[in-house]
Amino acid sequence: MKRPRILLVTIHGCRMPGGGGDVRAHFFARAAAGLGSVTLLSLCGGLGQQPDYAISGLCEAVIASPDGSGGQVTQSKSSGSGLKLLLAPWRDRWRPFVAACVQHGLAVPAGLRRAVFTALLRWEHQCCCLLGLLPPLKCLAWWQEYDRLREQVLLAEAQAGGFDAVWVEDVFSWPFAADLLKTLKRPPVAVICNTYNIETVLALRQAGTIAGNAERRLAFRNASQLRRMERQAYAESSLTIVCSEQDRAEGTKLVPAGRFTVVENGVDLQYFQRGCSRPAVTESPVLLLTGTFTYGPNTEAARFFAAEILPMIRRQIPQVRFLLAGRSAQLAQQHLRSLGLHVEAVSDPADMRPIFESAAVFVVPLLVGGGTRLKILEAMAMQVPVVSTTIGAEGLNAVNGVHLQIADRPHDFAESCLRLLTAGAAEQQVETARQWVRSRYGWTELCRKAASAVEVVLDQ
């Protein structure tokens, strides 16, 4: 049978190791490459990144910025050009409009003119959201990069004789895939959407935590835009891959006729292995939180832990350390220190494994979230005991008291951490969790599961 030609559209860098989105995109790109001939459209250059060379070697063609420098929104520098944006900004893919929203404080002098300009932008944003003219705000970060690369995709289609499938990695990649589906010369046989969260649910949860009225209204408008985008994506996809049964249920609420299958997040079992024994109980044990700290819920989780849980632990163990590690961790550290909260940070580490090896307990104090947390699986594979909120462990089917400790109230969370810091208390949980992860969450088996589900759709 001829190998299908697959156009894979992603906003992520498809890299391992990396952030949660990059890792899931990496392994699903491998799954797609094992199934057919892949043309990869990577828009991560819109945020100054490049796709992983290891994935590029598996693809027949890679369409991306050669230096990872494309796609940045051009800033507006004059009040005159800013005010012109109020006339039909959608004519230019919304880029200048978004630049004005972000940068108009520089472009418009302070005082009445700035106040009027801000009010007009908010009014226009609200009207355009209601009319369905504006895609979700997050997607706009990649529009300029997409415009730069769009013609190359059409050229690749002509050279390949058409694509049999369009594979969308992360639902935030959908607006770009949808635009391509309208312009490809030959419609694909199948459209696959691999979504990392049910973003509408996550956005509504976040909106519910916002105190300011104007900000809350904006957040709920964004949730409405996400709902519109997700409904279109899941309705028009031949198959939607989700991370958990909870996400399947939420996706089915949005599109009852949609076709969903569950392929969980996983862990690279060969990469995430300890190179040394677990640290002995000391007077200054490390409590670790990893993640991407440009993501608001991660920074809020760090604040919640440092402000409300850590002081209770320090009454029993005064020298305990709280360490943030991951992308832009230093920014979160600076923010917390401005609030009078002392934390340590390791930003953008090249290798997370030594940091896991130094940790006594891995904490996931998330108050808002969606999908499933790869970092919990990584911690378990690295034999670090885990304490999480219910939302932090959502979608994993881990058993409280067996694979990890689940606590939602600050006092209970602190007590769970203190219990695991007692000599020998964590050993049984650590070994049970490691075996559980190895039996269920290896990426090799999960990629086979994904490829098999897609193959069935292509055959049909």
DOBA-130786 format. One record per residue: x negated, y, z negated of N, C-alpha, C in turn; residue in one letter. Coordinates in steps of 0.02 Angstrom, whole numbers, plus 32768, in hexadecimal, padded with zeros to 4 digits. Layout:
N
XYZXYZXYZA;...
END
This chain:
460
7FD57FC480008000800080007FD4803E8000M;7FE6807080277FC080AE802A7FC380D37FE8K;7F8A80EC7FD27F8981137F947FAE81557F9ER;7FDB81667F6F800081A47F777FD381E17F70P;7FE482167F937FC182567F8D7FE682817F5AR;7FC182957F267FDF82B77EED7FC282FD7EE6I;7FED832F7EE27FD983737ED07FE5837C7E86L;7FB083857E5F7FB6838D7E177FAC83D67E06L;7FDF83F57DE87FDE843C7DD87FD884437D8CV;7FA484687D757F9A846F7D2E7F7E84B47D1DT;7F8F84CC7CE17F7285097CC67F3784F97C99I;7F2984B97C8D7EF784A47C5C7EB584917C7FH;7E81848D7C567E3E847E7C6F7E3084347C78G;7E5E84087C657E5683BF7C6D7E1383A87C51C;7E0583B97C127DC483A97BF67DCA83817BB5R;7D9883567BAC7D92832F7B6F7D4883307B5BM;7D3883497B1D7D6683617AE97D8083A77AF9P;7DB683BA7AD77DD383FC7AE27E1084047AB7G;7E3684397AC57E7584447AA27EA884107AB5G;7EE0840F7A907F1383DB7A9C7F2B83D97AE4G;7F3B84147B017F5384167B467F1E83FF7B77G;7EDF84147B6D7EA984007B997E9F83B47B98D;7EA483967B5C7E98834E7B567ED083267B77V;7F0F833A7B6A7F4683157B8A7F42831C7BD5R;7F3383597BEE7F2C83627C367EF283397C53A;7EBC83337C2D7E82830B7C437E9682C37C50H;7EB882A57C207EC7825D7C277EFF82517C59F;7F2E827F7C5F7F6282757C917F4882827CD7F;7F1782AE7CDE7EF682B67D1F7ED282757D31A;7EB382547D007E9482137D0D7EC881E07D23R;7F0281E17D017F3881B27D147F4E81BF7D5CA;7F5681FE7D6E7F6B820F7DB27F3681F97DE5A;7EF582037DD47EBF81F17E027EBB81A57E0AA;7ECE817F7DD77ED081377DDD7F09811E7E08G;7F3C81487E0F7F7881357E347F7581497E7DL;7F5481817E8D7F5381997ED27F1B81CA7EDEG;7F1C81E97F187EEA821C7F2A7F0382607F12S;7EDD827E7EE57EF582BA7EC27ED482F97EDEV;7EFF832A7EEC7EE8836E7EF77EFB83967EB9T;7EC883B07E967ED383D17E567ED6841D7E61L;7F0E843C7E4E7F1384847E4C7F0E84997E03L;7ED584B57DF07ECA84C97DAB7ECC85157DA6S;7EF9852E7D7C7F0185767D737EDD858F7D34L;7EB385647D167E9285797CD77E6285B27CE2C;7E4D85BF7D217E2485F97D2F7E47863A7D1DG;7E8A86397D197EAF86737D057E9E868A7CBEG;7E82865C7C967E6C866E7C537E2086677C4DL;7DFD866C7C867DB5866D7C857D9586297C7AG;7DB885F27C897D9D85AF7C7E7D95858B7CC1Q;7D7A854E7CBF7D7385257CF97D8984DE7CE9Q;7DA284B97D1B7DB484727D0E7D7584497D00P;7D7E84147CDB7D4683E97CC87D2A83C67D06D;7CE883C87D0C7CC883A97D477CD5835E7D49Y;7CDE833D7D0F7CEA82F57D0F7D2C82E47D32A;7D5E830F7D2A7D9E83057D4C7D9683177D96I;7D71834D7DA47D6883627DEA7D4B83297E13S;7D1F83017DF67D0182CA7E1B7D3182927E2CG;7D6B828F7E097D9D825B7E187DCF82727E4CL;7DCF82B27E5D7E0282CE7E8A7DE882D37ED1C;7E1582CD7F007E0382D67F467DF3831E7F55E;7E16834C7F347E0983947F3D7E1B83B87EFCA;7DF683ED7EED7E0484177EB37E0C845E7ECBV;7E44847C7EBA7E5284C27ECC7E5184EA7E8CI;7E1D85137E837E1485397E467DE385717E54A;7DE185A37E287DAF85D77E2E7D6A85B87E25S;7D3B85C57E527CF985A57E4D7CD285B77E0FP;7CDF85F27DF37CB986097DB97CE486117D7AD;7D2585FD7D7F7D5086047D457D5C864C7D30G;7D55867B7D5E7D5A86C27D4A7D9886E47D66S;7DC286C07D897DFA86E17DAA7E3686EA7D7DG;7E66870D7D987EA8870E7D7B7EB5873E7D42G;7E8587657D2D7E9487927CF57EC187CB7D0CQ;7EF187DD7CE17F1F88127CF17EFB88557CF3V;7F05887A7D277EE588BC7D2E7F0888EE7D01T;7EE289147CDB7F0089447CAD7F1289857CD1Q;7F4B89A07CBC7F5F89E17CD77F3A8A177CB1S;7F208A4A7CD57EF68A7C7CB67F128AC37CB7K;7F4C8ACC7CD47F678B107CD67FB18B0F7CC8S;7FC98B447CA980108B477C98803A8B487CD7S;80218B697D0D80478B6B7D4B80538B277D67G;801D8AFF7D6D80258ABB7D8980508A917D5BS;804C8A9E7D1880758A787CEA80BF8A867CF5G;80D18AC67CFE81188AD67D0681348ABC7D48L;81098AB67D7A81218A9A7DBA81368A517DB2K;811E8A2F7D7F812F89E97D75817989DF7D66L;819A8A147D5181E08A0D7D3F820D8A087D7CL;81F08A087DB8821789FF7DF5820889BA7E12L;8235898B7E06823189487E2381ED89267E19A;81D8891A7DDC819688FC7DD1819088B57DEBP;81C988927DF781C5884C7E0F81AA88477E56W;81A488807E79818A887D7EBE814288647EC1R;811E886A7E8980D888567E8A80CB88227E54D;80F687F17E5080ED87B87E2380E887CC7DD9R;80FE88087DC88101881E7D8380BC882C7D64W;808788257D89804588307D6A803D88777D4FR;804A88AB7D78804288EF7D5D807388FD7D24P;80AE88DF7D2980E088E97CF580C688CE7CB2F;80A988917CB3808F88747C768053889C7C5DV;802988B17C8C7FEF88DB7C78800789197C54A;803D89367C6C805889737C4B807389627C06A;809789297C0180B289167BC0807A890F7B8CC;804288F37BA2800B88E67B747FE089247B6AV;7FD589497BA07FA3897E7B9F7FBE89C57BA0Q;800089CE7B9E801A8A127BA980058A427B71H;7FEF8A267B387FD68A527B037F998A787B1AG;7F718A5A7B487F378A7C7B647F4B8AAA7B9DL;7F7F8A977BC17F908ABA7BFF7FBC8AF77BF4A;7FE58AF57BBF80168B2B7BB480028B517B75V;7FFC8B927B787FEA8BB97B3D801B8BAE7B04P;80028BB37AC7802C8BAA7A8C80618BE07A88A;80968BD17A6480CB8C027A5B810A8BED7A7EG;81328C1F7A9381748C117AB0816E8BE97AF0L;813D8BF77B1B81378BD37B5B812C8B887B4ER;81018B797B1E80F58B327B1081348B117AF4R;81578B327AC881948B167AAB81C88B087AE1A;81D18B397B0F82018B307B4681EC8AF67B73V;81AB8AF47B8381918AC07BAF819C8A7B7B90F;818D8A757B4F81978A367B2C81E08A217B2DT;820C8A507B1F82548A407B1F826B8A2A7B64A;82538A4B7B9982678A387BDD824D89F27BEEL;820F89E27BDA81F589A07BE8821D896A7BC5L;822F89777B86825789457B61829B893D7B81R;82B989737B9582FB896F7BB582F789497BF7W;82C489587C1F82BD89367C5F82AE88EC7C55E;828588DC7C23827688967C1582B588707C03H;82E088907BD9831E886F7BC4834C88647C00Q;835388967C2A837F888F7C65836688587C94C;832588577CA0830988267CCF830C87E07CB3C;830787D97C71831087977C528358877F7C5DC;838887AC7C5283CE87997C5A83DE87867CA2L;83BD87A77CD283C887997D1983A0875E7D33L;837387427D08834B870A7D1D8313871B7D4CG;82FE875B7D4E82CA87707D7C828487647D61L;827E875C7D1F823C87597D00822E87137CE5L;81F686F47CF981E486B37CDC81CD86BC7C94P;81C786867C6D81AE868D7C28816D86B47C26P;816686DF7BF4812D870C7BF180EA86E67BF3L;80E686AC7BD380A786877BD1808F86757C17K;80BE86667C4480AC86507C88808986887CAFC;809686C67C9B807A86FD7CC2802E87027CBDL;801186E17C8C7FC886E27C847FA686C17CC0A;7FC986957CE47FAA86707D1B7FC386857D60W;7FEF86B87D65800C86C87DA67FD786E17DD6W;7FAA870C7DC07F7987287DEE7F4B86F17E09Q;7F3886C37DDD7F0E868B7DF27F3486607E25E;7F7486557E187F9C862E7E487F9F86507E8CY;7FA986917E8D7FAA86B67ECC7F6986AF7EF2D;7F3186AE7ECD7EF086A77EED7EE786637F0FR;7F07862F7EF27EF985EB7F087F3185CB7F32L;7F6A85ED7F377FA585D07F577F9885BB7F9FR;7F7785E57FC67F6B85D4800C7F3E85988013E;7F10858F7FE47EE485547FE67F0D85137FDDQ;7F4185177FB47F6C84DC7FAB7F8F84CB7FECV;7FAA84FD800F7FCC84F0804E7F9C84D58082L;7F5E84ED80827F2B84D380B07F1B848A809FL;7F15847B805E7F088436804A7F418408805DA;7F7F842180597FB883F8806E7FB383E880B8E;7FA2841980E07F9C840D81297F6583DA8138A;7F2E83DF81147EF683B1811F7F08836A8109Q;7F2F836480D37F41832280B97F7D830380DDA;7F9F832C81067FDC831281278018831180F8G;8016833980C4804D833D8094803E83198054G;8062832A801F805B83097FDE809782DD7FD1F;808982A17FB780C082737FA680E082867F63D;80B982A57F3780D382B77EF580B382F87EDDA;80DA831F7EB880BF83597E9480C483487E4AV;808A834A7E29808483377DE2807683777DBBW;80A383897D8E809E83C87D68808683B87D22V;804B83D27D0F803083C87CCC804184047CA1E;806E83F97C708087842C7C4280BE84547C65D;80F6845A7C44812F847C7C62812084C57C72V;80EE84E37C5180DB85287C6280BC852C7CA8F;80A984F37CC5809284F27D0A80CB84EF7D3CS;810884E67D23814184DB7D4F814F85157D7FW;814F85557D6A815F858B7D998132858A7DD8P;80F385777DD080C585747E0980D585397E36F;80E484FF7E1780F884C57E3E813984D27E62A;816984F37E4081A985027E5F81A0852E7E9DA;817385607E988166858B7ED1814885627F0BD;811B85357EFA80FC850B7F2F812F84DC7F4FL;815C84C17F27818F84947F4281BA84B67F77L;81C284F87F7181E9851D7FA281C285287FE3K;817F85257FDF815685398019812F85018039T;812A84C780188108848E8037812C847B8077L;8105846980AB8123845780EB814D841880E8K;813683E880BF815A83A980B9816C839D8070R;81AC8395805F81BF838B801981A1834B7FFEP;8189834A7FC0816D830D7FA281A482DA7F93P;8190829C7F8F81BF82667F7D81D6826D7F35V;81A882827F0981B782857EC1819782C27EA2A;81B682DA7E6C819A830F7E43819682F57DFCV;815982F77DE0814D82DF7D9C813E831B7D70I;815F831F7D36815183557D06813B83357CC4C;80FC83427CB280E2832A7C7280E383647C41N;811383647C14811B839D7BE780FC838E7BA3T;80DD83C17B8580B883B77B4780E183C67B09Y;811483EF7B10814683FE7ADC8188840B7B00N;81BE84067ADB81FC84257AF381F8846D7ADCI;81E184987B0981CD84DC7AF6820785067ADCE;824484F87AF2827D851E7AD9828585137A8ET;827E84D57A78828584C67A31824F84E97A09V;821184E67A2281D9850779FF81E4855279FCL;81FA85717A34820485B97A35823C85CF7A06A;827185A87A0182A785B979D3829085B3798AL;82678581797C824C857A7938822185B77927R;81F785CB795681CC8604794981F486447942Q;8227864D796C8250868A7969827386907926A;82878657790A82A9865878C9827D866D788FG;823B866E7899820D8681786381F986CB7866T;820F86EF789A81F9873478A582258764787DI;82068793785B822B87C0782F824887FC7854A;8221881C787F8237885A78A0826E884E78D2G;82A1887A78D282DB887178FE82C788737948N;829F88A6795C828D88AD79A28263887179B9A;8233885C798E8209882479A0823287E379A3E;826387DC7976828D87A0797682B7879D79B5R;82D387D779CA82FB87D87A0782D087C57A44R;829287DF7A46826587CD7A7D825787827A7DL;824C87667A41823D871E7A3C827886F47A53A;82B587087A4282EF86E27A5882FA86EA7AA3F;82EA87257ABF82EE872B7B0882BC86FD7B2AR;828086F97B0D824E86CC7B29826686837B25N;828786717AEE82A2862D7AE982D786207B1FA;82FF86537B2F8331864B7B64831086407BA8S;82D986657BB482B4865B7BF3829786157BF6Q;827C85FE7BBE825F85BB7BBC829585867BC9L;82D085917BAC830685617BB78318855D7C01R;831B85977C22832B85987C6982F585737C91R;82B685807C81827F855F7CA4827F85147C98M;828884FF7C5A828684B77C4A82C084927C6BE;82FB84B17C6B8334848F7C8A832784847CD5R;830B84B67CF582FB84AE7D3C82C784787D47Q;829284797D1D825C84497D25827584027D1CA;829A83F57CE782AF83B17CD882E583997D08Y;830F83C87D1F834483B57D4F832783A47D93A;82F383C77DA882D883BD7DEB82A083897DEEE;828A83717DB48255833F7DB1827282F97DB9S;824F82CF7DDE826382897DE3825882657DA1S;8225827B7D7C8215825D7D3B81F582937D0FL;820B82977CD181EC82C47CA081CC82997C69T;818C82A37C5D8168827F7C29816582AB7BEBI;817A82907BB2817A82B67B73814F82917B40V;814082B47B09810F829B7AD7812E826D7AA3C;816F82717A98818D824D7A6181D782417A6DS;81F582147A45823D82087A4A826482477A37E;824B826E7A08826C82AD79F6826F82DB7A32Q;823882E07A578237830B7A92826482EF7AC9D;826982AD7ACF829782917B0082DF82A57AEFR;82F082A27AAF833482B47A9A834282FE7AA8A;8311832A7A99831A83717AA5831D83807AF0E;82F4835E7B1882F683677B60833883517B7DG;8354831B7B64839583027B7C83CD83337B6BT;83C683577B3283F8838A7B2283F783C27B56K;83BB83D47B6D83B584097B9F83CF83F37BE3L;83BD83B57BF783D0839B7C3983E883537C2FV;842983497C21844283067C13843582D47C4BP;843382EB7C8A842882BE7CC283DE82B47CD2A;83B282D37CAB836A82CD7CB9835082887CAAG;831982777CCB82F982367CC182BA82417C98R;82B882267C5A828182327C2C826181F07C19F;822081F17C0F81FC81B87BF281C981D37BC0T;81BB81AB7B8D818E81C07B58814981A37B63V;811781CE7B6780D181BA7B6480B081E67B2FV;80A081C77AF7808881ED7ABD8044820E7ACBE;8034823F7AA17FEF82577A9F7FC282207A84N;7F8382227A977F5581EE7A827F1382097A6AG;7EE481DC7A637EA181EE7A4B7E6F81C47A71V;7E3681E27A827E0081BE7AA37DDB81957A6ED;7DEA81547A6C7DD0812A7A367D85811E7A3BL;7D6981237A767D21811C7A7D7CFC815A7A65Q;7D1A81937A717CFA81D27A5E7D0181E07A13Y;7D3E81DA79F97D4A81EB79B37D3D81AE7986F;7CFE81A479767CE8817179477CB581907918Q;7CB8817B78D97C88819578A87C42817C78B6R;7C1281A978AD7BCC819578B37BAB818D786FG;7BD2819A78397BB8819377F57BF1818177C7C;7BE0816F77897C14815B77597C3A81997742S;7C74818D77237C9C81C477097C7681E876D1R;7C7E822C76CB7C59825076987C6F823B7651P;7C3E823876247C4F822875DF7C74826375BFA;7C998254758A7CBC828975677C8982B97548V;7C9182FA75577C62832C753F7C888364751CT;7C63839375007C8283CC74DF7C9D83FF7511E;7C8683FB75507C9C842B75837CB4840675C2S;7CEA83DF75BD7D0383BB75F77D2083EB762BP;7D2083D5766A7D3883FE76A27D7F83E976B5V;7DAC841976B57DEF841076D17DEF842F7716L;7E00840877497DF6841D778F7E38842677B3L;7E3D845C77D97E74846878087E558478784CL;7E66845278807E4D845F78C37E86847678F0T;7E74849579287EA784AB79577E8F84E57981G;7EBC84FD79AB7EB0853979D37ECF857379ADT;7EA685A279967EBF85D579697ED58615798CF;7ED9861379CE7EFE864679F27F48863379F5T;7F5885F779DE7F9D85DE79DB7FBA85F27997Y;7FED861D79988007863B795B8018860A7923G;803B85D37930804C85A578F9800F858878D5P;7FD6858078F87F9A856778D67F7E859B78A5N;7F7D85DA78BA7F65860F788D7F9486187852T;7FD58613785E8005861878277FFE85DD77F8E;7FF085A178137FE5856677E87FA8857177BBA;7F73858E77D77F36859C77B07F4685CF7779A;7F6D860277897F80863477577FA98615771FR;7FDA85EC7731800585CB77017FDC859F76D1F;7FAD857A76ED7F84854E76C37F5785767695F;7F3485A976B27F0485D0768B7F2685F87654A;7F62861176627F85863E76327FAD861875FEA;7FCD85E176117FFE85C175E57FEA857D75CBE;7FBC855A75EC7FAA851675D87F64851475BAI;7F34853475DC7EEF853075C67EE48549757EL;7F04857F75687EF9859475227F0A855D74EFP;7F3E853574FC7F5084FF74CE7F1A84C974CDM;7EFD84BB75087EC78489750A7E8984A374E6I;7E7B84E374EE7E3F850074CF7E4485047482R;7E80850174677E8684FE741E7E6884BD7404R;7E6C8488742C7E51844774187E09843D7432Q;7DFC8455746F7DB9844D748D7DA5849374A6I;7D8484BB747C7D768501748D7D4B850A74CBP;7D1F84DB74DA7CF084E375127D0984C67554Q;7D4884B275577D61849575957D5D84C875CDV;7D4D84B0760A7D4584DC76447D7D84CF7676R;7D94850576957DC7850076CB7DA78516770CF;7DA484E9773C7D8084F5777A7DAF84F377B6L;7DAD852877DF7DD18529781F7D9E85197856L;7DB084ED78847D8384DC78BB7DAB84D578FBA;7D9284F579317DB384F079717DAD85317998G;7DD3853579CE7DCF856F79F97DE585AF79D4R;7DB985E179D57DC6862379B67DD4861F796BS;7DB785EE79497DC185E879017DA9862678DCA;7D76864778F67D5C868278D57D8F86BB78D3Q;7DB986BF79077DED86F379077E1F86E778CFL;7E3186A878C57E5F8698788D7E3D86A6784BA;7DFC869778457DD886A578077DD986F077F8Q;7DCC8719782A7DCC876178207E10877A780AQ;7E44875F78297E89877378177E97876077CEH;7E84872477B97E93870E77757E6A87357742L;7E2C874477547E03876B77267E1E87B2771DR;7E3E87CD77517E5E880F774B7E98880D771BS;7EB387D1770F7EEA87C776DE7ECF87B4769AL;7E8C87B276937E6E87A076537E6887567648G;7E6B872E767E7E6886E576787E2486CD7693L;7DFF86AA76697DBC8694767C7DBF864F769CH;7DAB864A76DB7DA6860B76FE7D65860A7726V;7D5085CE77387D1685C677647D2E85B477AAE;7D0385BE77DB7D1885B178217CDD859B784BA;7CEC856E787A7CBD855B78AF7CE3856478F0V;7CCE859779177CF185A679567CD5857F7990S;7D01856479B97CEF854479F87CB5851379F2D;7CBA84E279C47C8384B379BC7C7C848779FBP;7C3E84787A0E7C32844D7A477C4784057A39A;7C4483F079FA7C5583AC79E77C7983AF79A3D;7CB7839979A27CDF839C79657CD083627936M;7CAF832D794E7CA782F179247C7E82FD78E5R;7C45832178E77C22832E78A87C4C83557876P;7C798380788F7CA483A678617CD683777840I;7CF3834A78677D20831778497CFA82EE7815F;7CBC82DC78247C9582B177F67C8682D477B4E;7C85831677B57C77833B77777CB58346774CS;7CF0833777687D2F834977467D4483127715A;7D5D832876DC7D7982FA76AB7DC382ED76B8A;7DE8832276CE7E2F831C76DE7E3E8348771AV;7E68832F77467E7F835577817EC5836E7772F;7ED083B077777F1183CD77657F3483E877A3V;7F7583DE77A67F9F83F677DE7FDB841A77C0V;7FD2845777A68009847A7784803584A277B3P;8046848577EC806E84A9781E80B584B67806L;80CD84F17812811285047802813E85067840L;811E850E787B8141850F78BB811984E678EBV;813B84BE79158116849779468145846F7972G;8128844A79A0814E841E79CD811E83EA79E9G;813983B87A0D810E83857A2980EF835B79F2G;80B2834279FE808E831C79CB8047833679C7T;8028832E798D7FE6834B797F7FAF831A798FR;7F88832879C47F4E82FE79D37F1C8300799AL;7F18833979777EE4834079447EF08310790AK;7F2E82FD78FC7F3B82CC78C87F1F828878DDI;7F2A8275791C7F10823679357EC482357935L;7EA6826E79477E5D827379477E42826B7900E;7E62828B78D07E4C8286788A7E52823E7872A;7E89821D78837E9181D7786E7E5C81AA788DM;7E4E81B578CE7E1B818D78EF7DD7819978CFA;7DCB81D578B57D8C81E678947D8C81D67849M;7DC081B278337DC5819B77EE7DC681D377BAQ;7DEC820777CB7DF6823E779C7E3F823B7785V;7E4D823877447E928235772C7EB78276773DP;7EF88270774C7F2082A777657F5882B87735V;7F6182FA772A7F9D831377087FBE83447738V;7FFF833B774480228364777680678377775DS;808183AD777780C983BC777080F0838D779ET;8131838B7794815C836177BF815783777807T;815983B97813815483D27858810F83C27875I;80DA83C6784D809883B8786580908371787FG;80B38341785F80AE82FB787380E882E578A0A;8110831478B6814B830578DE813882DF791EE;815F82AB792D81558286796B8124824D7969G;81028244793080CE8210792D80E781CE7911L;812081CD78EF8139819078CF81098175789BN;80DF819F787F80B2818A784980DA81847809A;80C7815577DE80EC814777A180CC816D7767V;80F58195774580DD81BA770C80C5818B76D5N;808A819876BB806D816E76868048813276A0G;804C812576E2802880ED77007FF28106772FV;8006812D77627FD7814777927FBE818D7780H;7FE781B2775C7FD681F777488003820B770FL;7FF6824676F38022826276C08049829B76DEQ;808B829C76D480B682D276ED80D182F976B3I;80C7833B76B680DF8368768080F183AB769FA;812A83C6768D8141840576A8813D843F7676D;814484317637813F8466760480F6847075F0R;80E184AE75E5809B84BB75D480818490759AP;80A88488756580918461752C80868418753FH;80B483FB756680AD83B5757B807283AD75AAD;806783DE75D5802E83DB76047FED83DB75DCF;7FE8840875AB7FAB840C75827FA083CB755CA;7FD583AF753F7FCF8370751A7FB783387547E;7FCF833675857FB9830175B47F6F830975C4S;7F58834675CE7F11835175DB7EE7833C75A0C;7EFB834F75647ED6833E75287ED382F3751EL;7F0982D0752E7F0A828775277ED682687555R;7ED2828175937EA4826475C47E5B827775B5L;7E5182AA758C7E0D82BE757A7DF28297753EL;7E1D826B75227E07824074EB7DDF82057507T;7DAA81F174E57D7E81BB74FD7DA6817C750DA;7DA08165754B7DBF812775617E08812B7573G;7E2A816375657E728168756F7E85816675B9A;7E59817E75E57E6C8185762C7E5981487656A;7E338119763A7E1580E576647E4980B97688E;7E7C80A476647EAE807976847ED4809E76BAQ;7EE780DD76AD7F0B810476E07EDF810E771DQ;7EA0811D77137E72812A774B7E6D80ED7779V;7E6480B2775B7E5B807677847E9C806277A7E;7ED5806877837F16805877A27F24808677DDT;7F1780C777D37F2380F878087EF680EB7845A;7EB680DB78387E8880CE786F7E9F80927899R;7EB3805C78797ECA8021789D7F0B803078C4Q;7F37805778A57F76806A78C57F6A80937904W;7F3D80C479017F2C80ED793B7F0D80C27972V;7EE08096795F7EBE806D79917EEF803E79B4R;7F22802879927F517FF979AF7F86801A79DBS;7F92805C79D07FCB807C79F27FBA80B87A1CR;7F8280D97A0F7F79811B7A2C7F3981237A54Y;7F1E80EE7A6F7EE580F47A9B7EFA81107ADFG;7ED581407AF97EE881607B387EE8812F7B73W;7EBF80FC7B717EBC80CD7BA97F0080AD7BB5T;7F1E80947B7F7F5F80737B867F9680A67B96E;7F9280E17B797FC581147B867FC3812B7BCFL;7F8681307BEC7F8181437C337F9F810D7C5FC;7F9380CF7C4E7FB280977C757FFE809C7C72R;801880AC7C37806180B37C2E807C80EB7C5AK;805981247C5B806E815C7C84806B814B7CCEA;8034812E7CE4802C811C7D2B806180EA7D41A;807180BB7D1680A4808A7D2780E880AA7D30S;80FA80DA7D04813A80FC7D0A813E81257D4AA;810781477D5B8106816F7D98810881437DD5V;80E7810A7DD380E680DC7E0C812C80C37E1CE;815280B67DE7819880A07DF281C080D57E17V;81B681147E0381DA814B7E2381C581517E6DV;8185814B7E7B816D81517EC0818881177EEBL;818B80DC7ECE81A680A27EF381F080AC7F04D;821480CA7ED4825B80D57EE1826681097F15Q;
END
